[in-house]
């Protein structure tokens, strides 16, 4: 399936779950998918919290080289999600497939 189909489905997930906290799992290395999620978070006025060391590292590196556009104030630390209502948050998580202690 194409990335445009994935973005359309993600848009439906955001729209259909306007009152719920969203948790999206994806490969951290899929920077294009991360950008889609960030764009939708902006559209639906949600803050984004990254879960997983590789997710944080890749998002930071991709942002520094201009491959990922992260608006100021969009990203919050995972520990701060308790300060927001469910409908204001999307958690983007990654982890090694089935590895103990992964995100």
N, C-alpha and C positions, 0 to 999 in steps of 0.2 A: 504494500500500500504506500502511496506517495506521502510525503511530508505534509502536503496541503490537506489531505484527508485526515491525517493525525491531528493537525491544528484545528480543523473543523470539529472533530470529536472532542478535543480538549476544551474548545469553546463551549460546546454543549455541556460538558461536565461542570465547568465553572458556572454557567447559566442555570443549570438544573439544580445546583447545590448552593444557591446563593446564601442560605442561612447556616451552612455547615462548614467546618474546617476541612480543608482539602489536604491530602497527603498524596504526593505523586512520586512514584519510584521510576527512576530512569538511569541510564548509564551516564556517569559524569562526563565521559568523553564525547557525548553527543551534544556539542555546543549549540548546534542549530535548534535542537529540541529545548535546551535550556532557554534560549532566546524566545522561543514560542511561549514557554511558560511565563517568563518574565513579562512579556508583552501582554499576556492575558491577565496577569496579576495587576498590572497598571490599569488595564481596561476595566477590571472589576473592583478596583480600589482595595487591593489586598497587599499586605506586607508579605515578604518571602523570607523564610528561614531555611537555610541549608543544613542538612544532616548528613554527616559523613565527611571524613577528612579529605578524601579525593574530590568530593563535590566542591568543598570550600576551596581547595588548592587550584582546581581546574578553572572554576569560575573566576577566581582572582587573576590567574595567569591570562585567561582569555580576555578579561576586561582590560588588563594592562596593555595587551597588544592590539586592542581594538576589534577583536572578534566577537565580543559580547558587550552589548550596551546595557549597562545597569544604571538606571536613574538614581540620583542622590536620594537617600532616605528609603529606598525600596527594600533593602536587605536589613534584616534584624538578626541578632543572635538568637539561637534556638532557645536559650534560657529565658528570653524576654517574651515568648509567646503567651505566657500566662497573663501578661498585661493587656492582651487584646481579646476581643470577642472572637468566637469561632469564625464568623463570616468575614473577618478581617485578615485571616491568615491562610497561607498556603505553605506547606512544608514540602521541600524537594529533597528527596532522600536517594542515596545510592548505597551500595555495599557489594562486597564480593559475593558471588553466588553461593549462598549456603555456608559461608565461612563464619565460624563463631566470632562474636564480638564485632561484626560488621554493623553498619548503621541499619 
